[in-house]
Amino acid sequence: MVVLGVIPIFTFYLGTWQVQRLKWKVALIDELEEKLQREPIPLPKRINISVLPEFTYRKVLLRGRWDPEHSILLGPRVREGATGYHLVTPLVRQDGTTVLVDRGFVSKEFAEQAKAAQAQDGEVEVLGMLRTTQARNNFTPDNHPERGEWYWADVEAMAEYAGGERANVQPVFIEEIFEGHSGDASWRQAHGVPIGRPPIVDLRNSHLSYVITWYSLSAFTSLMFLRLLLKHRRARARLPRV
Ligand SMILES: *[C@@H]1O[C@H](CO)[C@@H](O)[C@H](O)[C@H]1NC(C)=O
């Protein structure tokens, strides 16, 4: 009885806690969306890494030349059923440090070609958004730069691979923005041109489903508890008085 009485209270508490988390997440997403709406900023020559987290999701405008020699194929990744990689290439900025640009998805058969094609690009202008090192989960394998195997975007390690501080490379990670429609994307996919990401906030918000789960569980176990209580009372009432 005691255990069954505690469960509704405990699950109610968890539900309320998830309501708080939900509010926090919504506020965070709002804040990031507001950041994304702002005008692109030019990146300074030398970027202060310690203030970078404040600028996550800000749009930035870059100019420079690709360094395809130090390109990284991050993957495997899947886009609309096709397997491939994200092509990450250092951008050598004439007027500043070198930064890393995730150019987007290329399918497997075009990966090497897309990497090499960047050498012919000359000076490019890139619109992207600032990101930080990607979170990895327990199932993400370790990267093996020496074998060219990169499973997750470890910004520090990628900057080191591209030459590091000695070569004026800063651990700054930018995702190239692609705003074309799906027809443009299919054309790119068929021609081995990287497909960047749309400028949207892609944070997962599953707190609402947790709220619903915990509160339903709380309601359900309350009912069970009440039924048991009533049964108990009735059983008692039927006992012969002495
Ligand atoms: C980077 O920014 C922090 C915080 O604003 C500041 O304390 C620090 O001096 C800056 N570093 C450089 C090298 O400018």
The ligand as a MOL file (V3000), in Angstrom:
LIG
                    3D

  0  0  0     0  0            999 V3000
M  V30 BEGIN CTAB
M  V30 COUNTS 14 14 0 0 0
M  V30 BEGIN ATOM
M  V30 1 C 38.9990 36.6920 -24.8730 0
M  V30 2 O 37.7790 37.0720 -24.2750 0
M  V30 3 C 37.7860 37.0070 -22.8600 0
M  V30 4 C 36.3920 37.2900 -22.3670 0
M  V30 5 O 35.8320 38.4340 -22.9430 0
M  V30 6 C 38.8280 37.9840 -22.3320 0
M  V30 7 O 38.8780 37.9270 -20.9030 0
M  V30 8 C 40.1900 37.6510 -22.9000 0
M  V30 9 O 41.1280 38.6250 -22.5210 0
M  V30 10 C 40.1310 37.5980 -24.4240 0
M  V30 11 N 41.3830 37.0920 -24.9250 0
M  V30 12 C 42.0550 37.6960 -25.8830 0
M  V30 13 C 43.3290 37.0390 -26.3080 0
M  V30 14 O 41.6820 38.7370 -26.4000 0
M  V30 END ATOM
M  V30 BEGIN BOND
M  V30 1 1 1 2
M  V30 2 1 1 10
M  V30 3 1 2 3
M  V30 4 1 3 4
M  V30 5 1 3 6
M  V30 6 1 4 5
M  V30 7 1 6 7
M  V30 8 1 6 8
M  V30 9 1 8 9
M  V30 10 1 8 10
M  V30 11 1 10 11
M  V30 12 1 11 12
M  V30 13 1 12 13
M  V30 14 2 12 14
M  V30 END BOND
M  V30 END CTAB
M  END
